[in-house]
Amino acid sequence: MTLVSKAQLIERLRKGKYWFNEDDLVEPIDWAFVASLPADVRLGLELYMEGRVSIGKAAEVSGLSLRKFDELRARARVPMHTPAVLEV
């Protein structure tokens, strides 16, 4: 799998490749921080943002503990992907 550039990540966000919408974010994603991360961590974040893997699997791909990956996710301002809540 090929890693993408910051510009490509932003373009994917605008084209709806990720499960979240840019307009719905409280704060914009810190793309500079994401770009500064090691390649395996960027890959984990990319897969997570695409909704292709859970946060646990993304941490595994990144070679990090779940806690450390979640810290980096939060620092990058990538929103937490939670399952939809069923209405009763």
Secondary structure in CASP SS format (residue, H / E / C, confidence):
PFRMAT SS
TARGET T0000
AUTHOR 0000-0000-0000
METHOD secondary structure of the structure
MODEL  1
M C 1.00
T C 1.00
L C 1.00
V C 1.00
S C 1.00
K H 1.00
A H 1.00
Q H 1.00
L H 1.00
I H 1.00
E H 1.00
R H 1.00
L H 1.00
R H 1.00
K C 1.00
G C 1.00
K C 1.00
Y C 1.00
W C 1.00
F C 1.00
N C 1.00
E H 1.00
D H 1.00
D H 1.00
L C 1.00
V C 1.00
E C 1.00
P C 1.00
I C 1.00
D C 1.00
W H 1.00
A H 1.00
F H 1.00
V H 1.00
A H 1.00
S H 1.00
L C 1.00
P C 1.00
A H 1.00
D H 1.00
V H 1.00
R H 1.00
L H 1.00
G H 1.00
L H 1.00
E H 1.00
L H 1.00
Y H 1.00
M H 1.00
E H 1.00
G C 1.00
R C 1.00
V C 1.00
S C 1.00
I H 1.00
G H 1.00
K H 1.00
A H 1.00
A H 1.00
E H 1.00
V H 1.00
S H 1.00
G C 1.00
L C 1.00
S C 1.00
L H 1.00
R H 1.00
K H 1.00
F H 1.00
D H 1.00
E H 1.00
L H 1.00
R H 1.00
A H 1.00
R H 1.00
A C 1.00
R C 1.00
V C 1.00
P C 1.00
M C 1.00
H C 1.00
T C 1.00
P C 1.00
A C 1.00
V C 1.00
L C 1.00
E C 1.00
V C 1.00
END
